[in-house]
Amino acid sequence: MAGRPIYDIAHAWNFTSESDYSRAFRRRFGMSPREARQASRFPPDDGEAAHERWLAELGR
């Protein structure tokens, strides 16, 4: 996940747009995907797992 463009992640998980993904991400985590990357809120090892759990909650 690290280093992938956010639009690529959004489309890989069947969001209709990067904006839809970013809004859903902000509702869940309280910041945009870009802000999370910049803040290093999600370190590579457990960040990907947190992201995967969130996507599973959404049924994606």
N, C-alpha and C positions, 0 to 999 in steps of 0.2 A: 504494500500500500504506500509506503513512504516513497516520495519522489514522483508518484503518478499524478498526472493532472487531475484536478477535482472533477472536471467534466467527464473524464474517463471513468472515474470511480462511480459517479452518478449514473452514467449509462450502463455500466457493468451490472449495477444493481437495479436496473429497470426503472429508474426515475425518468420522468418525461423530459426533465431539463436540469441543468446545474442549479438553477434557482430553486426548483422544488426540493432538490437534495439539500441545498444550503439552508433553506427555511426549516426543514425537518431536523437537520443536524442542530441548528440553533435552538429549536424548541427542546430538544433532548439534552444538549450539553451546555447551553447558555452562552455559546459563542459560535462564530462561523467556523467552517472547516479551515479556512486560511488563518484565522486567529488562533485556532488550536495548534496548527502547525508552528506558527510563529512563537507561541508561548511554550512550545514543547510540552503541552499538557498531556499528550499521549506519547510516551516513550515507545520506541519501536516494538518492544516485546509485549507489553500489556496493552498498549494502545490499539494494536490491531485486534486483539481479543475483545476489547471493549467495543470496538466498532462492529465486529462480527456479531456480538451479542445484541447490540442495538438493531442491526439489520434483521436478525432472527426475530426480535420482538415485533418488528414491522411486518414480518411474514415475507421478507424478500430473500 
